[in-house]
């Protein structure tokens, strides 16, 4: 009998993971409260269950005699998997591990406790008086982040007390499960992404990306390689290892966002014990020659990883998320133009999430994408030029 695996989530980020599991011969059960999510179609069985409906997930896990659970690219999904692992004594990180990093308030408290690089911050909850907190803020702009969300949802850069008050309810309610948000001093610098793997409590892989965001502060692509100075890499590596040692992480991926300020000092601003979004696992696979999806499957099974990291391939690679800064329609002509644009590039992989004639929404969060491309580029300038050409196509009539 095939081993049964629950894939928590069914959006585009889960599709490569489901395909990997299917190819390995697992019986896959994918869940989502969105009936049109593609993972529901390609899994052995798809169920319309919210990834936050813990009681029904537990019931289904028992009723379907599922062997293990897994997810990728989602903080909410990672918490659900952790709850399942604890409930049914399965291999994996626990809820305390997830909450200590994915819960923004707990994460910044952790940075403070471990004396790691950080900037002033305040935590806003129902039990706190926003007026008293505003009096303590010494410098603007600030960044507000929901306590627990997924990706960049609800994150805003605000310039004064009035903007904080105006955005209070929106940001407060953008937080899932735990209502509230963090007000953090804005760090002026360059933001980079990072993918990391921890095995036997040690960092065995860490690579950085050049990260691109849109006008809504949502990531829309990554480019590799990104060569940082040895000193910055050493600082970041030591800080990740300090967190891993303190929390007792054995085997897990880690996705990070880092800002390097104008004094060349790095700050870890976000960390999640999961694979990244924006096709980062696929980008790692393309550039660095190992399979991140197979890695996390090994971890979930409690097996020693047999998918060793290899030397990176030569060349430069990038991911571009198909998105728009406004609502629109994916016409046949736009599809042809997009295929022609990316089809000229080396190692081009082009995927559309919606069909010709379908509508897409402005890209204010990751699930508003309508496809992606992974390609080889000549340089970062070439990557940015292709990005610019894509934007012109999407914004054309």
C-alpha positions as a Python dict, from the first residue, in 0.01 Angstrom:
ca = {
    (1, 'X'): (0, 0, 0),
    (2, 'X'): (122, 351, -81),
    (3, 'X'): (220, 573, 208),
    (4, 'X'): (-29, 855, 249),
    (5, 'X'): (92, 1212, 286),
    (6, 'X'): (-108, 1522, 370),
    (7, 'X'): (8, 1832, 182),
    (8, 'X'): (-111, 2133, 379),
    (9, 'X'): (-211, 2385, 114),
    (10, 'X'): (-285, 2350, -256),
    (11, 'X'): (-174, 2679, -409),
    (12, 'X'): (91, 2713, -683),
    (13, 'X'): (375, 2697, -427),
    (14, 'X'): (266, 2343, -330),
    (15, 'X'): (240, 2213, -688),
    (16, 'X'): (610, 2118, -731),
    (17, 'X'): (604, 1943, -392),
    (18, 'X'): (289, 1747, -481),
    (19, 'X'): (439, 1649, -817),
    (20, 'X'): (756, 1529, -643),
    (21, 'X'): (554, 1319, -398),
    (22, 'X'): (339, 1176, -679),
    (23, 'X'): (650, 1083, -876),
    (24, 'X'): (792, 906, -571),
    (25, 'X'): (478, 693, -546),
    (26, 'X'): (309, 853, -244),
    (27, 'X'): (-68, 883, -216),
    (28, 'X'): (-113, 1258, -181),
    (29, 'X'): (-399, 1436, -6),
    (30, 'X'): (-402, 1812, -53),
    (31, 'X'): (-622, 2056, 138),
    (32, 'X'): (-731, 2415, 79),
    (33, 'X'): (-1040, 2625, 138),
    (34, 'X'): (-999, 2768, -214),
    (35, 'X'): (-1178, 2529, -453),
    (36, 'X'): (-976, 2633, -759),
    (37, 'X'): (-630, 2582, -611),
    (38, 'X'): (-429, 2370, -859),
    (39, 'X'): (-294, 2130, -598),
    (40, 'X'): (-643, 1992, -538),
    (41, 'X'): (-651, 1868, -897),
    (42, 'X'): (-307, 1707, -920),
    (43, 'X'): (-310, 1537, -579),
    (44, 'X'): (-444, 1183, -545),
    (45, 'X'): (-725, 1339, -343),
    (46, 'X'): (-816, 1705, -291),
    (47, 'X'): (-1028, 1829, -2),
    (48, 'X'): (-1180, 2170, 64),
    (49, 'X'): (-1054, 2213, 420),
    (50, 'X'): (-890, 2529, 550),
    (51, 'X'): (-527, 2486, 654),
    (52, 'X'): (-627, 2661, 979),
    (53, 'X'): (-911, 2420, 1056),
    (54, 'X'): (-700, 2216, 1296),
    (55, 'X'): (-982, 2000, 1435),
    (56, 'X'): (-1096, 1884, 1091),
    (57, 'X'): (-737, 1834, 978),
    (58, 'X'): (-673, 1608, 1277),
    (59, 'X'): (-995, 1414, 1210),
    (60, 'X'): (-905, 1368, 844),
    (61, 'X'): (-551, 1261, 939),
    (62, 'X'): (-697, 980, 1150),
    (63, 'X'): (-988, 887, 921),
    (64, 'X'): (-767, 862, 611),
    (65, 'X'): (-487, 687, 803),
    (66, 'X'): (-229, 942, 686),
    (67, 'X'): (138, 864, 748),
    (68, 'X'): (283, 1216, 762),
    (69, 'X'): (219, 1581, 676),
    (70, 'X'): (425, 1833, 482),
    (71, 'X'): (409, 2182, 331),
    (72, 'X'): (634, 2444, 175),
    (73, 'X'): (644, 2821, 135),
    (74, 'X'): (379, 2896, 398),
    (75, 'X'): (413, 3004, 761),
    (76, 'X'): (49, 2912, 826),
    (77, 'X'): (96, 2571, 666),
    (78, 'X'): (415, 2516, 865),
    (79, 'X'): (227, 2579, 1190),
    (80, 'X'): (-45, 2331, 1089),
    (81, 'X'): (215, 2065, 1007),
    (82, 'X'): (387, 2127, 1340),
    (83, 'X'): (58, 2079, 1525),
    (84, 'X'): (1, 1750, 1341),
    (85, 'X'): (353, 1629, 1416),
    (86, 'X'): (301, 1693, 1787),
    (87, 'X'): (-50, 1547, 1796),
    (88, 'X'): (46, 1222, 1621),
    (89, 'X'): (408, 1196, 1732),
    (90, 'X'): (550, 1242, 1383),
    (91, 'X'): (897, 1361, 1284),
    (92, 'X'): (927, 1736, 1240),
    (93, 'X'): (972, 2069, 1411),
    (94, 'X'): (727, 2160, 1687),
    (95, 'X'): (488, 2449, 1731),
    (96, 'X'): (727, 2625, 1969),
    (97, 'X'): (991, 2625, 1695),
    (98, 'X'): (750, 2773, 1442),
    (99, 'X'): (605, 3034, 1675),
    (100, 'X'): (945, 3152, 1798),
    (101, 'X'): (1033, 3272, 1449),
    (102, 'X'): (712, 3307, 1245),
    (103, 'X'): (532, 3502, 1519),
    (104, 'X'): (690, 3845, 1468),
    (105, 'X'): (658, 3949, 1831),
    (106, 'X'): (820, 3631, 1960),
    (107, 'X'): (1089, 3652, 1693),
    (108, 'X'): (1198, 4003, 1787),
    (109, 'X'): (1191, 3906, 2153),
    (110, 'X'): (1413, 3610, 2060),
    (111, 'X'): (1661, 3838, 1881),
    (112, 'X'): (1672, 4056, 2191),
    (113, 'X'): (1715, 3762, 2428),
    (114, 'X'): (2002, 3620, 2221),
    (115, 'X'): (2164, 3968, 2178),
    (116, 'X'): (2148, 3945, 1798),
    (117, 'X'): (2135, 4240, 1558),
    (118, 'X'): (1804, 4422, 1587),
    (119, 'X'): (1647, 4769, 1594),
    (120, 'X'): (1393, 4919, 1839),
    (121, 'X'): (1045, 4765, 1819),
    (122, 'X'): (710, 4765, 1997),
    (123, 'X'): (440, 4498, 2009),
    (124, 'X'): (77, 4609, 1976),
    (125, 'X'): (-198, 4381, 2108),
    (126, 'X'): (-548, 4429, 2247),
    (127, 'X'): (-395, 4453, 2592),
    (128, 'X'): (-177, 4749, 2503),
    (129, 'X'): (-255, 5115, 2464),
    (130, 'X'): (-147, 5232, 2118),
    (131, 'X'): (-135, 5594, 2237),
    (132, 'X'): (128, 5516, 2501),
    (133, 'X'): (334, 5320, 2247),
    (134, 'X'): (328, 5605, 1996),
    (135, 'X'): (486, 5835, 2254),
    (136, 'X'): (784, 5599, 2277),
    (137, 'X'): (865, 5596, 1906),
    (138, 'X'): (1174, 5811, 1854),
    (139, 'X'): (1234, 5779, 1482),
    (140, 'X'): (1037, 5748, 1157),
    (141, 'X'): (973, 5583, 919),
    (142, 'X'): (871, 5256, 1082),
    (143, 'X'): (765, 4917, 949),
    (144, 'X'): (447, 4754, 1079),
    (145, 'X'): (412, 4377, 1053),
    (146, 'X'): (122, 4152, 1157),
    (147, 'X'): (220, 3921, 1444),
    (148, 'X'): (144, 3610, 1242),
    (149, 'X'): (79, 3609, 872),
    (150, 'X'): (231, 3458, 560),
    (151, 'X'): (487, 3623, 338),
    (152, 'X'): (445, 4001, 305),
    (153, 'X'): (76, 4027, 390),
    (154, 'X'): (-11, 4338, 589),
    (155, 'X'): (342, 4481, 598),
    (156, 'X'): (358, 4860, 553),
    (157, 'X'): (616, 5137, 581),
    (158, 'X'): (467, 5435, 769),
    (159, 'X'): (603, 5784, 814),
    (160, 'X'): (432, 5932, 1120),
    (161, 'X'): (199, 5867, 1413),
    (162, 'X'): (-106, 5960, 1209),
    (163, 'X'): (-33, 5690, 950),
    (164, 'X'): (6, 5430, 1226),
    (165, 'X'): (-332, 5526, 1373),
    (166, 'X'): (-494, 5525, 1027),
    (167, 'X'): (-357, 5177, 945),
    (168, 'X'): (-404, 5028, 1294),
    (169, 'X'): (-721, 4825, 1229),
    (170, 'X'): (-606, 4699, 888),
    (171, 'X'): (-269, 4574, 1012),
    (172, 'X'): (-414, 4444, 1338),
    (173, 'X'): (-670, 4231, 1153),
    (174, 'X'): (-419, 4117, 890),
    (175, 'X'): (-261, 3900, 1159),
    (176, 'X'): (-390, 3543, 1153),
    (177, 'X'): (-467, 3354, 1478),
    (178, 'X'): (-276, 3603, 1695),
    (179, 'X'): (-421, 3952, 1657),
    (180, 'X'): (-177, 4239, 1674),
    (181, 'X'): (137, 4369, 1510),
    (182, 'X'): (496, 4482, 1556),
    (183, 'X'): (613, 4839, 1503),
    (184, 'X'): (979, 4822, 1406),
    (185, 'X'): (1222, 5102, 1326),
    (186, 'X'): (1282, 5113, 950),
    (187, 'X'): (1625, 4992, 840),
    (188, 'X'): (1757, 5188, 544),
    (189, 'X'): (1956, 4946, 331),
    (190, 'X'): (1952, 4663, 79),
    (191, 'X'): (1718, 4367, 133),
    (192, 'X'): (1837, 4022, 31),
    (193, 'X'): (1677, 3681, 50),
    (194, 'X'): (1837, 3359, 171),
    (195, 'X'): (1771, 2987, 164),
    (196, 'X'): (1927, 2772, 432),
    (197, 'X'): (1929, 2402, 526),
    (198, 'X'): (2001, 2267, 872),
    (199, 'X'): (2099, 1904, 920),
    (200, 'X'): (2196, 1745, 1252),
    (201, 'X'): (2173, 2088, 1417),
    (202, 'X'): (2428, 2243, 1178),
    (203, 'X'): (2398, 2479, 881),
    (204, 'X'): (2494, 2276, 574),
    (205, 'X'): (2373, 2514, 303),
    (206, 'X'): (2327, 2891, 292),
    (207, 'X'): (2291, 3098, -23),
    (208, 'X'): (2173, 3454, -78),
    (209, 'X'): (1957, 3609, -348),
    (210, 'X'): (1905, 3953, -499),
    (211, 'X'): (1543, 4018, -411),
    (212, 'X'): (1294, 4226, -611),
    (213, 'X'): (971, 4374, -471),
    (214, 'X'): (682, 4562, -627),
    (215, 'X'): (518, 4890, -525),
    (216, 'X'): (312, 4702, -262),
    (217, 'X'): (631, 4572, -95),
    (218, 'X'): (554, 4215, -208),
    (219, 'X'): (841, 3997, -341),
    (220, 'X'): (814, 3934, -716),
    (221, 'X'): (1142, 3761, -793),
    (222, 'X'): (1487, 3640, -688),
    (223, 'X'): (1822, 3632, -867),
    (224, 'X'): (2126, 3415, -791),
    (225, 'X'): (2407, 3424, -716),
    (226, 'X'): (2435, 3715, -475),
    (227, 'X'): (2791, 3735, -348),
    (228, 'X'): (2805, 3908, -11),
    (229, 'X'): (3123, 3997, 177),
    (230, 'X'): (3280, 3723, 388),
    (231, 'X'): (3225, 3931, 702),
    (232, 'X'): (2850, 3969, 638),
    (233, 'X'): (2815, 3598, 556),
    (234, 'X'): (2999, 3512, 880),
    (235, 'X'): (2772, 3736, 1090),
    (236, 'X'): (2452, 3598, 937),
    (237, 'X'): (2573, 3238, 962),
    (238, 'X'): (2662, 3282, 1330),
    (239, 'X'): (2324, 3443, 1407),
    (240, 'X'): (2129, 3163, 1234),
    (241, 'X'): (2336, 2899, 1414),
    (242, 'X'): (2276, 3076, 1747),
    (243, 'X'): (1899, 3059, 1688),
    (244, 'X'): (1920, 2695, 1574),
    (245, 'X'): (2120, 2597, 1883),
    (246, 'X'): (1887, 2780, 2121),
    (247, 'X'): (1569, 2630, 1975),
    (248, 'X'): (1718, 2285, 1917),
    (249, 'X'): (1648, 2251, 1545),
    (250, 'X'): (1771, 1920, 1401),
    (251, 'X'): (1671, 1896, 1034),
    (252, 'X'): (1484, 2176, 858),
    (253, 'X'): (1498, 2429, 578),
    (254, 'X'): (1501, 2797, 672),
    (255, 'X'): (1394, 3093, 464),
    (256, 'X'): (1525, 3437, 558),
    (257, 'X'): (1493, 3803, 472),
    (258, 'X'): (1793, 4018, 559),
    (259, 'X'): (1859, 4390, 537),
    (260, 'X'): (2217, 4518, 512),
    (261, 'X'): (2215, 4878, 632),
    (262, 'X'): (2422, 5166, 497),
    (263, 'X'): (2694, 5086, 753),
    (264, 'X'): (2726, 4733, 610),
    (265, 'X'): (2562, 4575, 915),
    (266, 'X'): (2321, 4284, 847),
    (267, 'X'): (1987, 4240, 1024),
    (268, 'X'): (1774, 3924, 999),
    (269, 'X'): (1425, 4072, 971),
    (270, 'X'): (1230, 3753, 900),
    (271, 'X'): (1294, 3383, 947),
    (272, 'X'): (1076, 3079, 886),
    (273, 'X'): (1157, 2710, 918),
    (274, 'X'): (1026, 2631, 571),
    (275, 'X'): (1118, 2658, 205),
    (276, 'X'): (1082, 3002, 52),
    (277, 'X'): (815, 3120, -185),
    (278, 'X'): (850, 3293, -521),
    (279, 'X'): (986, 2971, -677),
    (280, 'X'): (1295, 2988, -455),
    (281, 'X'): (1322, 2607, -412),
    (282, 'X'): (1310, 2562, -789),
    (283, 'X'): (1568, 2838, -832),
    (284, 'X'): (1797, 2664, -582),
    (285, 'X'): (1750, 2339, -772),
    (286, 'X'): (1835, 2505, -1101),
    (287, 'X'): (2147, 2686, -976),
    (288, 'X'): (2283, 2467, -698),
    (289, 'X'): (2204, 2120, -828),
    (290, 'X'): (2005, 1965, -543),
    (291, 'X'): (1635, 1902, -489),
    (292, 'X'): (1491, 2104, -194),
    (293, 'X'): (1157, 1922, -219),
    (294, 'X'): (1325, 1586, -181),
    (295, 'X'): (1518, 1725, 113),
    (296, 'X'): (1207, 1818, 311),
    (297, 'X'): (1042, 1486, 222),
    (298, 'X'): (1345, 1310, 374),
    (299, 'X'): (1317, 1529, 684),
    (300, 'X'): (944, 1454, 722),
    (301, 'X'): (1010, 1081, 695),
    (302, 'X'): (1284, 1101, 956),
    (303, 'X'): (1533, 964, 707),
    (304, 'X'): (1892, 1068, 662),
    (305, 'X'): (1908, 1291, 359),
    (306, 'X'): (2047, 1106, 55),
    (307, 'X'): (2034, 1413, -165),
    (308, 'X'): (2372, 1575, -103),
    (309, 'X'): (2448, 1932, -196),
    (310, 'X'): (2656, 1957, -510),
    (311, 'X'): (2870, 2230, -658),
    (312, 'X'): (2667, 2512, -812),
    (313, 'X'): (2623, 2529, -1186),
    (314, 'X'): (2790, 2810, -1374),
    (315, 'X'): (2570, 3094, -1486),
    (316, 'X'): (2316, 3331, -1339),
    (317, 'X'): (1951, 3242, -1281),
    (318, 'X'): (1637, 3421, -1176),
    (319, 'X'): (1271, 3374, -1096),
    (320, 'X'): (1002, 3618, -1205),
    (321, 'X'): (652, 3595, -1060),
    (322, 'X'): (381, 3688, -1310),
    (323, 'X'): (199, 3976, -1146),
    (324, 'X'): (45, 4315, -1202),
    (325, 'X'): (20, 4636, -1003),
    (326, 'X'): (-346, 4665, -1103),
    (327, 'X'): (-637, 4440, -1192),
    (328, 'X'): (-634, 4312, -1549),
    (329, 'X'): (-711, 4041, -1799),
    (330, 'X'): (-473, 3779, -1937),
    (331, 'X'): (-546, 3803, -2307),
    (332, 'X'): (-418, 3551, -2563),
    (333, 'X'): (-194, 3823, -2703),
    (334, 'X'): (-35, 3885, -2363),
    (335, 'X'): (31, 3512, -2323),
    (336, 'X'): (200, 3500, -2665),
    (337, 'X'): (414, 3805, -2586),
    (338, 'X'): (515, 3669, -2244),
    (339, 'X'): (605, 3329, -2395),
    (340, 'X'): (809, 3502, -2666),
    (341, 'X'): (990, 3714, -2406),
    (342, 'X'): (1096, 3427, -2181),
    (343, 'X'): (1118, 3163, -2451),
    (344, 'X'): (1427, 3335, -2594),
    (345, 'X'): (1619, 3277, -2270),
    (346, 'X'): (1831, 2978, -2172),
    (347, 'X'): (1675, 2705, -1951),
    (348, 'X'): (1339, 2881, -1968),
    (349, 'X'): (1055, 2736, -1765),
    (350, 'X'): (724, 2919, -1816),
    (351, 'X'): (407, 2842, -1621),
    (352, 'X'): (66, 3013, -1628),
    (353, 'X'): (-170, 2959, -1335),
    (354, 'X'): (-474, 3089, -1523),
    (355, 'X'): (-600, 3042, -1877),
    (356, 'X'): (-637, 3295, -2159),
    (357, 'X'): (-918, 3542, -2096),
    (358, 'X'): (-912, 3499, -1719),
    (359, 'X'): (-879, 3797, -1487),
    (360, 'X'): (-596, 3864, -1245),
    (361, 'X'): (-583, 4096, -944),
    (362, 'X'): (-325, 4350, -838),
    (363, 'X'): (-37, 4177, -664),
    (364, 'X'): (-81, 4271, -299),
    (365, 'X'): (1, 3919, -174),
    (366, 'X'): (152, 3600, -308),
    (367, 'X'): (-170, 3422, -403),
    (368, 'X'): (-252, 3698, -653),
    (369, 'X'): (12, 3570, -897),
    (370, 'X'): (-90, 3432, -1235),
    (371, 'X'): (223, 3235, -1320),
    (372, 'X'): (601, 3238, -1314),
    (373, 'X'): (918, 3191, -1515),
    (374, 'X'): (1257, 3049, -1422),
    (375, 'X'): (1538, 3133, -1664),
    (376, 'X'): (1910, 3176, -1708),
    (377, 'X'): (2028, 3535, -1753),
    (378, 'X'): (2349, 3699, -1871),
    (379, 'X'): (2365, 3939, -1577),
    (380, 'X'): (2158, 4115, -1313),
    (381, 'X'): (2112, 4400, -1563),
    (382, 'X'): (1974, 4154, -1818),
    (383, 'X'): (1737, 4015, -1552),
    (384, 'X'): (1610, 4365, -1471),
    (385, 'X'): (1565, 4450, -1839),
    (386, 'X'): (1354, 4137, -1890),
    (387, 'X'): (1153, 4234, -1581),
    (388, 'X'): (1092, 4577, -1733),
    (389, 'X'): (977, 4421, -2062),
    (390, 'X'): (741, 4190, -1873),
    (391, 'X'): (587, 4486, -1688),
    (392, 'X'): (526, 4666, -2019),
    (393, 'X'): (344, 4361, -2158),
    (394, 'X'): (123, 4321, -1853),
    (395, 'X'): (37, 4690, -1842),
    (396, 'X'): (-43, 4711, -2213),
    (397, 'X'): (-407, 4731, -2330),
}
